[in-house]
Amino acid sequence: MFSIWFFRNIALEALYKIGRGLDSEVDFIIVSDASASNKFQSYKNLASLSNMKRLLDIAMYQVYALRSREFHAAVVEKGQGAYLRISGAARNYHTTLHTPCKADFDMILHNGYETAKEAAKETAKDNIG
């Protein structure tokens, strides 16, 4: 048995299956979600490429919302894992294929630390009473 920290993306599918739960080799999993928020945008041209992208974004957000709720019900509520939402400046950081500068890396690291610390406090409160 082992614990693992994972980012919310398709790779999670290797360890967690909807309807079946966690892989039998995993006893605890932490998922870190830094996905972009679903902001409303209006478009003038209904047949535009950007409007079609918006429709795809809405469909992908619905898939994300369903998977997140199912993961929470099947894993988090049973005490087998945690689902952490990254917030603040780190949430607005635009990822690229380039290495982040030291200041950006430190900001992301600090945000992850603070998010995990708050989650640990909540978990301790839930387990103590």
VEXMIFI-668732 format. One record per atom (N, C-alpha, C, CB): residue number from 1; residue in one letter; atom name; x, y negated, z negated. Coordinates in steps of 0.05 Angstrom, whole numbers, always signed. Glycine has a CB too. Layout:
BEGIN
ATOM nr rest atom u v w
ATOM NUM A CA X Y Z
...
END
This chain:
BEGIN
ATOM nr rest atom u v w
ATOM 1 M N +17 +24 +0
ATOM 1 M CA +0 +0 +0
ATOM 1 M C +18 -25 +0
ATOM 1 M CB -19 +0 -24
ATOM 2 F N +8 -46 +13
ATOM 2 F CA +23 -71 +13
ATOM 2 F C +4 -94 +17
ATOM 2 F CB +44 -71 +36
ATOM 3 S N +14 -117 +9
ATOM 3 S CA -1 -142 +13
ATOM 3 S C +11 -157 +36
ATOM 3 S CB -1 -160 -13
ATOM 4 I N -4 -173 +50
ATOM 4 I CA +6 -187 +73
ATOM 4 I C -7 -215 +75
ATOM 4 I CB +2 -171 +99
ATOM 5 W N +8 -234 +85
ATOM 5 W CA -2 -261 +91
ATOM 5 W C -4 -263 +121
ATOM 5 W CB +17 -284 +79
ATOM 6 F N -27 -272 +131
ATOM 6 F CA -32 -273 +159
ATOM 6 F C -44 -299 +168
ATOM 6 F CB -49 -249 +168
ATOM 7 F N -38 -308 +192
ATOM 7 F CA -52 -331 +203
ATOM 7 F C -76 -321 +219
ATOM 7 F CB -32 -347 +221
ATOM 8 R N -97 -337 +218
ATOM 8 R CA -122 -329 +232
ATOM 8 R C -118 -332 +262
ATOM 8 R CB -146 -347 +222
ATOM 9 N N -116 -309 +274
ATOM 9 N CA -115 -308 +303
ATOM 9 N C -120 -280 +312
ATOM 9 N CB -87 -318 +314
ATOM 10 I N -116 -274 +336
ATOM 10 I CA -123 -247 +346
ATOM 10 I C -106 -225 +332
ATOM 10 I CB -118 -246 +376
ATOM 11 A N -82 -232 +323
ATOM 11 A CA -65 -213 +310
ATOM 11 A C -78 -201 +284
ATOM 11 A CB -38 -225 +303
ATOM 12 L N -96 -215 +272
ATOM 12 L CA -110 -205 +248
ATOM 12 L C -125 -179 +255
ATOM 12 L CB -129 -226 +237
ATOM 13 E N -133 -176 +280
ATOM 13 E CA -148 -153 +288
ATOM 13 E C -133 -127 +283
ATOM 13 E CB -155 -156 +318
ATOM 14 A N -107 -127 +283
ATOM 14 A CA -91 -103 +278
ATOM 14 A C -95 -93 +249
ATOM 14 A CB -61 -109 +283
ATOM 15 L N -102 -110 +231
ATOM 15 L CA -104 -102 +202
ATOM 15 L C -133 -103 +192
ATOM 15 L CB -87 -119 +185
ATOM 16 Y N -150 -116 +206
ATOM 16 Y CA -178 -119 +197
ATOM 16 Y C -197 -116 +220
ATOM 16 Y CB -182 -146 +183
ATOM 17 K N -216 -98 +217
ATOM 17 K CA -236 -94 +238
ATOM 17 K C -264 -100 +227
ATOM 17 K CB -235 -65 +249
ATOM 18 I N -279 -116 +242
ATOM 18 I CA -307 -122 +234
ATOM 18 I C -322 -96 +231
ATOM 18 I CB -320 -142 +254
ATOM 19 G N -336 -93 +210
ATOM 19 G CA -352 -69 +205
ATOM 19 G C -337 -47 +191
ATOM 19 G CB -362 -59 +231
ATOM 20 R N -310 -47 +192
ATOM 20 R CA -294 -26 +179
ATOM 20 R C -277 -37 +157
ATOM 20 R CB -277 -13 +199
ATOM 21 G N -271 -63 +157
ATOM 21 G CA -256 -75 +136
ATOM 21 G C -226 -73 +140
ATOM 21 G CB -263 -62 +110
ATOM 22 L N -211 -74 +118
ATOM 22 L CA -182 -73 +120
ATOM 22 L C -171 -46 +127
ATOM 22 L CB -170 -82 +93
ATOM 23 D N -148 -46 +140
ATOM 23 D CA -134 -21 +146
ATOM 23 D C -129 -7 +119
ATOM 23 D CB -108 -26 +162
ATOM 24 S N -129 +19 +118
ATOM 24 S CA -125 +34 +93
ATOM 24 S C -98 +29 +81
ATOM 24 S CB -129 +63 +98
ATOM 25 E N -78 +20 +96
ATOM 25 E CA -52 +15 +85
ATOM 25 E C -49 -12 +72
ATOM 25 E CB -31 +17 +107
ATOM 26 V N -69 -29 +74
ATOM 26 V CA -68 -57 +64
ATOM 26 V C -86 -58 +39
ATOM 26 V CB -77 -78 +85
ATOM 27 D N -75 -68 +17
ATOM 27 D CA -92 -71 -7
ATOM 27 D C -100 -100 -13
ATOM 27 D CB -77 -59 -31
ATOM 28 F N -86 -119 -1
ATOM 28 F CA -93 -147 -5
ATOM 28 F C -82 -163 +19
ATOM 28 F CB -81 -158 -32
ATOM 29 I N -98 -182 +29
ATOM 29 I CA -90 -198 +52
ATOM 29 I C -97 -227 +47
ATOM 29 I CB -103 -188 +78
ATOM 30 I N -79 -245 +55
ATOM 30 I CA -84 -273 +54
ATOM 30 I C -84 -284 +82
ATOM 30 I CB -62 -288 +36
ATOM 31 V N -106 -297 +90
ATOM 31 V CA -108 -308 +116
ATOM 31 V C -107 -339 +114
ATOM 31 V CB -135 -300 +130
ATOM 32 S N -89 -351 +129
ATOM 32 S CA -86 -380 +129
ATOM 32 S C -98 -391 +155
ATOM 32 S CB -56 -387 +127
ATOM 33 D N -118 -408 +152
ATOM 33 D CA -133 -418 +175
ATOM 33 D C -126 -447 +179
ATOM 33 D CB -163 -415 +171
ATOM 34 A N -112 -453 +201
ATOM 34 A CA -105 -481 +208
ATOM 34 A C -118 -488 +234
ATOM 34 A CB -74 -484 +209
ATOM 35 S N -140 -475 +241
ATOM 35 S CA -152 -481 +267
ATOM 35 S C -163 -509 +268
ATOM 35 S CB -175 -461 +272
ATOM 36 A N -166 -520 +291
ATOM 36 A CA -175 -547 +295
ATOM 36 A C -205 -549 +287
ATOM 36 A CB -172 -556 +324
ATOM 37 S N -213 -573 +278
ATOM 37 S CA -241 -577 +271
ATOM 37 S C -257 -579 +297
ATOM 37 S CB -244 -602 +254
ATOM 38 N N -283 -575 +294
ATOM 38 N CA -301 -575 +317
ATOM 38 N C -315 -603 +317
ATOM 38 N CB -322 -552 +315
ATOM 39 K N -302 -622 +329
ATOM 39 K CA -313 -650 +329
ATOM 39 K C -332 -653 +353
ATOM 39 K CB -290 -670 +331
ATOM 40 F N -354 -668 +348
ATOM 40 F CA -373 -674 +370
ATOM 40 F C -361 -694 +389
ATOM 40 F CB -399 -684 +358
ATOM 41 Q N -364 -689 +414
ATOM 41 Q CA -356 -708 +435
ATOM 41 Q C -379 -710 +455
ATOM 41 Q CB -329 -699 +449
ATOM 42 S N -383 -733 +466
ATOM 42 S CA -403 -736 +487
ATOM 42 S C -389 -741 +513
ATOM 42 S CB -423 -760 +480
ATOM 43 Y N -401 -731 +534
ATOM 43 Y CA -390 -734 +561
ATOM 43 Y C -411 -746 +579
ATOM 43 Y CB -381 -706 +572
ATOM 44 K N -402 -764 +597
ATOM 44 K CA -420 -777 +615
ATOM 44 K C -428 -759 +638
ATOM 44 K CB -407 -803 +626
ATOM 45 N N -410 -744 +649
ATOM 45 N CA -415 -727 +672
ATOM 45 N C -420 -699 +663
ATOM 45 N CB -391 -729 +693
ATOM 46 L N -444 -690 +664
ATOM 46 L CA -451 -663 +653
ATOM 46 L C -437 -640 +668
ATOM 46 L CB -481 -659 +655
ATOM 47 A N -429 -644 +693
ATOM 47 A CA -416 -623 +708
ATOM 47 A C -386 -626 +708
ATOM 47 A CB -426 -624 +737
ATOM 48 S N -375 -642 +690
ATOM 48 S CA -346 -647 +690
ATOM 48 S C -331 -623 +678
ATOM 48 S CB -340 -672 +674
ATOM 49 L N -306 -621 +685
ATOM 49 L CA -289 -600 +674
ATOM 49 L C -286 -603 +643
ATOM 49 L CB -261 -601 +687
ATOM 50 S N -284 -628 +633
ATOM 50 S CA -282 -631 +605
ATOM 50 S C -308 -623 +590
ATOM 50 S CB -276 -661 +598
ATOM 51 N N -331 -625 +603
ATOM 51 N CA -356 -616 +591
ATOM 51 N C -357 -586 +590
ATOM 51 N CB -380 -627 +607
ATOM 52 M N -346 -573 +611
ATOM 52 M CA -345 -543 +611
ATOM 52 M C -326 -534 +589
ATOM 52 M CB -336 -533 +638
ATOM 53 K N -304 -549 +585
ATOM 53 K CA -286 -542 +563
ATOM 53 K C -300 -544 +536
ATOM 53 K CB -261 -560 +563
ATOM 54 R N -317 -565 +533
ATOM 54 R CA -332 -569 +509
ATOM 54 R C -351 -545 +504
ATOM 54 R CB -348 -595 +510
ATOM 55 L N -364 -535 +525
ATOM 55 L CA -381 -512 +522
ATOM 55 L C -366 -487 +513
ATOM 55 L CB -396 -506 +549
ATOM 56 L N -342 -484 +525
ATOM 56 L CA -325 -462 +516
ATOM 56 L C -316 -465 +487
ATOM 56 L CB -300 -459 +534
ATOM 57 D N -309 -490 +479
ATOM 57 D CA -302 -495 +451
ATOM 57 D C -325 -488 +432
ATOM 57 D CB -294 -525 +448
ATOM 58 I N -349 -495 +440
ATOM 58 I CA -373 -488 +423
ATOM 58 I C -376 -458 +420
ATOM 58 I CB -398 -501 +435
ATOM 59 A N -373 -444 +442
ATOM 59 A CA -376 -414 +441
ATOM 59 A C -353 -402 +424
ATOM 59 A CB -375 -402 +470
ATOM 60 M N -329 -412 +427
ATOM 60 M CA -306 -402 +411
ATOM 60 M C -310 -409 +382
ATOM 60 M CB -280 -413 +422
ATOM 61 Y N -321 -432 +376
ATOM 61 Y CA -326 -439 +348
ATOM 61 Y C -347 -421 +336
ATOM 61 Y CB -335 -469 +346
ATOM 62 Q N -367 -413 +351
ATOM 62 Q CA -387 -395 +341
ATOM 62 Q C -375 -368 +334
ATOM 62 Q CB -410 -392 +361
ATOM 63 V N -357 -358 +351
ATOM 63 V CA -343 -333 +346
ATOM 63 V C -327 -336 +321
ATOM 63 V CB -325 -325 +370
ATOM 64 Y N -312 -358 +319
ATOM 64 Y CA -295 -363 +295
ATOM 64 Y C -312 -363 +270
ATOM 64 Y CB -281 -390 +298
ATOM 65 A N -335 -377 +270
ATOM 65 A CA -352 -379 +247
ATOM 65 A C -363 -352 +238
ATOM 65 A CB -376 -399 +252
ATOM 66 L N -372 -336 +257
ATOM 66 L CA -382 -309 +251
ATOM 66 L C -360 -292 +239
ATOM 66 L CB -394 -296 +276
ATOM 67 R N -336 -292 +252
ATOM 67 R CA -314 -275 +242
ATOM 67 R C -305 -284 +214
ATOM 67 R CB -290 -277 +261
ATOM 68 S N -305 -310 +209
ATOM 68 S CA -296 -321 +183
ATOM 68 S C -316 -312 +161
ATOM 68 S CB -294 -351 +184
ATOM 69 R N -342 -315 +167
ATOM 69 R CA -362 -307 +147
ATOM 69 R C -361 -277 +142
ATOM 69 R CB -390 -315 +157
ATOM 70 E N -358 -261 +163
ATOM 70 E CA -357 -232 +159
ATOM 70 E C -332 -224 +144
ATOM 70 E CB -357 -218 +187
ATOM 71 F N -309 -237 +150
ATOM 71 F CA -284 -231 +135
ATOM 71 F C -288 -238 +105
ATOM 71 F CB -261 -247 +147
ATOM 72 H N -300 -261 +100
ATOM 72 H CA -304 -270 +73
ATOM 72 H C -321 -250 +58
ATOM 72 H CB -317 -298 +72
ATOM 73 A N -343 -241 +70
ATOM 73 A CA -362 -222 +57
ATOM 73 A C -349 -195 +53
ATOM 73 A CB -388 -220 +73
ATOM 74 A N -334 -185 +73
ATOM 74 A CA -323 -158 +72
ATOM 74 A C -297 -156 +56
ATOM 74 A CB -318 -148 +99
ATOM 75 V N -282 -178 +54
ATOM 75 V CA -256 -176 +41
ATOM 75 V C -253 -194 +16
ATOM 75 V CB -234 -183 +61
ATOM 76 V N -258 -220 +19
ATOM 76 V CA -254 -239 -2
ATOM 76 V C -273 -234 -26
ATOM 76 V CB -258 -268 +8
ATOM 77 E N -298 -229 -20
ATOM 77 E CA -318 -225 -42
ATOM 77 E C -313 -199 -57
ATOM 77 E CB -346 -225 -31
ATOM 78 K N -298 -181 -45
ATOM 78 K CA -291 -155 -58
ATOM 78 K C -264 -157 -72
ATOM 78 K CB -291 -132 -37
ATOM 79 G N -252 -180 -72
ATOM 79 G CA -226 -184 -86
ATOM 79 G C -203 -171 -71
ATOM 79 G CB -228 -172 -113
ATOM 80 Q N -206 -166 -45
ATOM 80 Q CA -184 -154 -30
ATOM 80 Q C -168 -174 -14
ATOM 80 Q CB -195 -133 -11
ATOM 81 G N -174 -200 -17
ATOM 81 G CA -159 -220 -1
ATOM 81 G C -168 -248 -7
ATOM 81 G CB -162 -214 +28
ATOM 82 A N -155 -267 +7
ATOM 82 A CA -162 -295 +5
ATOM 82 A C -162 -307 +33
ATOM 82 A CB -141 -310 -13
ATOM 83 Y N -179 -327 +36
ATOM 83 Y CA -181 -342 +62
ATOM 83 Y C -176 -371 +56
ATOM 83 Y CB -209 -337 +75
ATOM 84 L N -153 -381 +64
ATOM 84 L CA -145 -408 +58
ATOM 84 L C -149 -426 +82
ATOM 84 L CB -116 -409 +48
ATOM 85 R N -162 -449 +78
ATOM 85 R CA -165 -470 +99
ATOM 85 R C -143 -491 +95
ATOM 85 R CB -194 -483 +98
ATOM 86 I N -126 -494 +114
ATOM 86 I CA -106 -515 +113
ATOM 86 I C -119 -542 +117
ATOM 86 I CB -84 -510 +135
ATOM 87 S N -111 -562 +102
ATOM 87 S CA -124 -588 +103
ATOM 87 S C -104 -610 +106
ATOM 87 S CB -142 -592 +79
ATOM 88 G N -113 -635 +104
ATOM 88 G CA -96 -658 +104
ATOM 88 G C -80 -662 +130
ATOM 88 G CB -76 -656 +82
ATOM 89 A N -56 -673 +128
ATOM 89 A CA -39 -679 +151
ATOM 89 A C -32 -654 +166
ATOM 89 A CB -14 -694 +142
ATOM 90 A N -28 -632 +152
ATOM 90 A CA -20 -607 +166
ATOM 90 A C -42 -597 +185
ATOM 90 A CB -14 -585 +146
ATOM 91 R N -67 -602 +178
ATOM 91 R CA -90 -594 +195
ATOM 91 R C -90 -610 +221
ATOM 91 R CB -116 -599 +180
ATOM 92 N N -80 -634 +221
ATOM 92 N CA -79 -651 +245
ATOM 92 N C -53 -648 +261
ATOM 92 N CB -83 -679 +237
ATOM 93 Y N -35 -631 +252
ATOM 93 Y CA -10 -628 +266
ATOM 93 Y C -15 -612 +292
ATOM 93 Y CB +11 -613 +248
ATOM 94 H N -6 -623 +314
ATOM 94 H CA -10 -609 +340
ATOM 94 H C +13 -590 +345
ATOM 94 H CB -13 -630 +363
ATOM 95 T N +7 -565 +347
ATOM 95 T CA +28 -545 +351
ATOM 95 T C +38 -546 +380
ATOM 95 T CB +18 -517 +344
ATOM 96 T N +63 -539 +383
ATOM 96 T CA +75 -537 +410
ATOM 96 T C +94 -513 +409
ATOM 96 T CB +91 -564 +417
ATOM 97 L N +108 -509 +431
ATOM 97 L CA +128 -487 +431
ATOM 97 L C +155 -497 +422
ATOM 97 L CB +130 -476 +460
ATOM 98 H N +157 -522 +414
ATOM 98 H CA +182 -534 +405
ATOM 98 H C +184 -531 +374
ATOM 98 H CB +184 -563 +413
ATOM 99 T N +208 -530 +364
ATOM 99 T CA +213 -529 +336
ATOM 99 T C +205 -556 +323
ATOM 99 T CB +242 -522 +329
ATOM 100 P N +189 -556 +302
ATOM 100 P CA +182 -581 +289
ATOM 100 P C +206 -595 +277
ATOM 100 P CB +160 -577 +268
ATOM 101 C N +206 -621 +275
ATOM 101 C CA +227 -635 +261
ATOM 101 C C +226 -629 +231
ATOM 101 C CB +226 -667 +266
ATOM 102 K N +247 -635 +217
ATOM 102 K CA +248 -628 +188
ATOM 102 K C +225 -641 +173
ATOM 102 K CB +275 -638 +177
ATOM 103 A N +218 -666 +179
ATOM 103 A CA +196 -679 +164
ATOM 103 A C +170 -665 +169
ATOM 103 A CB +194 -709 +173
ATOM 104 D N +164 -657 +193
ATOM 104 D CA +139 -643 +199
ATOM 104 D C +139 -615 +186
ATOM 104 D CB +135 -640 +229
ATOM 105 F N +162 -601 +187
ATOM 105 F CA +164 -575 +174
ATOM 105 F C +159 -577 +144
ATOM 105 F CB +192 -562 +180
ATOM 106 D N +172 -597 +132
ATOM 106 D CA +168 -601 +103
ATOM 106 D C +139 -608 +96
ATOM 106 D CB +187 -624 +93
ATOM 107 M N +126 -624 +113
ATOM 107 M CA +98 -631 +108
ATOM 107 M C +80 -606 +110
ATOM 107 M CB +88 -652 +129
ATOM 108 I N +85 -589 +130
ATOM 108 I CA +69 -565 +133
ATOM 108 I C +74 -546 +110
ATOM 108 I CB +75 -551 +160
ATOM 109 L N +100 -543 +102
ATOM 109 L CA +107 -525 +80
ATOM 109 L C +94 -534 +54
ATOM 109 L CB +138 -524 +77
ATOM 110 H N +96 -560 +48
ATOM 110 H CA +84 -571 +24
ATOM 110 H C +54 -567 +23
ATOM 110 H CB +91 -602 +21
ATOM 111 N N +41 -572 +46
ATOM 111 N CA +12 -568 +48
ATOM 111 N C +5 -539 +43
ATOM 111 N CB +1 -578 +75
ATOM 112 G N +19 -521 +54
ATOM 112 G CA +14 -492 +50
ATOM 112 G C +18 -485 +21
ATOM 112 G CB +32 -476 +67
ATOM 113 Y N +39 -495 +8
ATOM 113 Y CA +44 -490 -20
ATOM 113 Y C +20 -500 -37
ATOM 113 Y CB +70 -503 -29
ATOM 114 E N +12 -525 -32
ATOM 114 E CA -10 -537 -48
ATOM 114 E C -36 -522 -44
ATOM 114 E CB -13 -566 -41
ATOM 115 T N -41 -514 -19
ATOM 115 T CA -66 -498 -13
ATOM 115 T C -66 -472 -28
ATOM 115 T CB -68 -494 +17
ATOM 116 A N -43 -458 -26
ATOM 116 A CA -41 -432 -40
ATOM 116 A C -43 -435 -70
ATOM 116 A CB -14 -418 -33
ATOM 117 K N -31 -456 -81
ATOM 117 K CA -32 -461 -110
ATOM 117 K C -61 -465 -119
ATOM 117 K CB -14 -485 -117
ATOM 118 E N -76 -481 -104
ATOM 118 E CA -104 -486 -111
ATOM 118 E C -120 -460 -109
ATOM 118 E CB -116 -507 -93
ATOM 119 A N -115 -444 -88
ATOM 119 A CA -129 -418 -85
ATOM 119 A C -123 -400 -109
ATOM 119 A CB -121 -405 -59
ATOM 120 A N -98 -400 -118
ATOM 120 A CA -90 -383 -140
ATOM 120 A C -104 -392 -166
ATOM 120 A CB -60 -384 -145
ATOM 121 K N -108 -418 -169
ATOM 121 K CA -122 -428 -193
ATOM 121 K C -151 -419 -192
ATOM 121 K CB -121 -459 -194
ATOM 122 E N -163 -421 -169
ATOM 122 E CA -192 -413 -166
ATOM 122 E C -195 -383 -171
ATOM 122 E CB -202 -420 -137
ATOM 123 T N -176 -367 -160
ATOM 123 T CA -177 -338 -165
ATOM 123 T C -174 -332 -194
ATOM 123 T CB -155 -324 -149
ATOM 124 A N -156 -346 -208
ATOM 124 A CA -152 -341 -237
ATOM 124 A C -177 -348 -252
ATOM 124 A CB -128 -358 -247
ATOM 125 K N -190 -371 -245
ATOM 125 K CA -215 -379 -258
ATOM 125 K C -236 -357 -254
ATOM 125 K CB -225 -406 -248
ATOM 126 D N -239 -347 -230
ATOM 126 D CA -259 -327 -224
ATOM 126 D C -253 -301 -239
ATOM 126 D CB -259 -321 -194
ATOM 127 N N -228 -293 -243
ATOM 127 N CA -221 -268 -256
ATOM 127 N C -222 -271 -287
ATOM 127 N CB -194 -260 -248
ATOM 128 I N -219 -295 -297
ATOM 128 I CA -219 -299 -326
ATOM 128 I C -248 -303 -336
ATOM 128 I CB -202 -323 -334
ATOM 129 G N -264 -316 -320
ATOM 129 G CA -291 -319 -330
ATOM 129 G C -303 -343 -318
ATOM 129 G CB -292 -321 -359
END
